[in-house]
Amino acid sequence: MTPHFRLSNRTFQVASAVIDLSAHPPTLDIETVGVDVDGERWAPYLYHHGLVLGTLAPDELQGSSHVLAAPEGGCPPQQDSGYLYVFGHEEWTHAALHFGRLSGDQIELYIQGAADVLWDDTFGAAVPFECVCLATVIPA
């Protein structure tokens, strides 16, 4: 696994990724290493502060998949929406999360989705994102 956060055609290094199962409700926070692009600082931040995962046991997350946002009102029972911050906080238009193997306090995390960035034609509405990384799990 090569850790990365991809937003359309731009790839960023993941600075940190945390799944906090002790928060009520659980949270997901993914921060990237900022880069300068055409005089602007890009440091995408992906977060969800209302996860409904069906378990608070880190070992039970292994291999599980979760739809976190769905288009056309087909949203699953999440307590809050997920957001992408680039130049403003924009709600995900759709997203799915998959957990891989847990090793110690680190779990493989794969997330794909889309969110508005509202920057230009390439980074406008429903811009696809993908994150592949190891996330630190804070147990309940």
N, C-alpha and C positions, 0 to 999 in steps of 0.2 A: 504494500500500500504506500503510495506517495501522497503525503498529506497536502491538501490544497483547498482553496475556496475559489471557485470559478464563477464569474458573473459575466454572462454572455461570452465574449471572446477575450476577457481579461482574467488572468489568473493571479491570485494573491497567496502569500504564505499565511498559514494559520498561526496566530500568536498564542491563542489559548482557546480551549473548548471545555466547558463545564456543564455537567448535568447535575443539578442540585436536588436530590431526592428529599433533603431535610426541609426544604422550603414548602410552604403550604399555599398553593399547590406547587408541585415541582417545576423547576425552571431549566431552560437551555440557553446558554450564552456562548456565542462563537465570535471571537475578535480576530481581525486580520492585521498584518503588518502593513502600515500605510505606505503608499507610493505616490509620487508626484506625476500627474498626467496633464500635459498642456497647461501647466501653471496652477492646477487644482490638486488638492490632497484627497486621494481616494483611500479609505480605510473601512471597507464594508464591515458592518456589525450585524449579525443575525441573532435574533433572540425570540424566545417564547416564554412567557411568565405565567402560564396557566395550563401546563401539560396534564393530560389525563392519559396515563400509561397502563393502567390496569394492575400495576404492581409497584411497590416501593423497594423491592428486593433487587439489588444490582445483578445477582446471578440469574434472576428470572427475566431480565431484559435481553439476555443473549438470544440472538436469532429472531427477536420480535420485530414486527413492522407496524407502523402507525401512520394513518392519514391524518395530517395536522391541519390541513386547509383544503377545501374542495370548491371548485367553481359552482355557480348556479345554486347557491344555498344548500349544497349537499354536504355541509360541514359536519364532521363528527362531533361528539360531545366534549369539546374542549372548553375550559373555563375562561380562556382568553384567546386572542388571535396571536399569530406569530408576526414578527415585523423584521424588515430589512432597513437598516439605516445606511445610507450613502450620503445624501444631501438633505434628507428628511426622513422621518419615520413613516414607512409605507407598509401596509398590511400585505401579507402573502396572498396571492391570488389562488395558489394551490401549493401543496408541499406534502412530501412523504418522507418518513424517517425510518431507517433500518439500523438496528444494533447488531454488531457482529460479536466477536469473542471478547470476553472479559478477562483481563489479566491484572491481578492486584486491584488498584483503583482506577485502571484505564480500560475503557471499552471502545471498540471500533465503532465509528459512527459514520453513516452514509445518509446524506439528506439531499433531496432534489426538489426543486419547486420553481416558482416564479413570483416576482413582485415588481411593482412599479418603481422606477428610479427617477423618471421625469427629468432627464438631463438633455437628451438630444434624440435623433431618430433611432440610433442604435440602442441607446439606453433610455427608452421611453416607458411604455406600458408593458406589463407582463414579461419582464426581462428574466430569462432563465438563470437559475443559480444551482450550484452543486457544491457540496462540501464532503470531503473524504478526510477523516482525521481520527486521532485518538482523543477521546474526551475523558477528563478526570470526572469520576463519579463521587459525589459527596453523599454518603449513605444517610438514610432517614434516622 
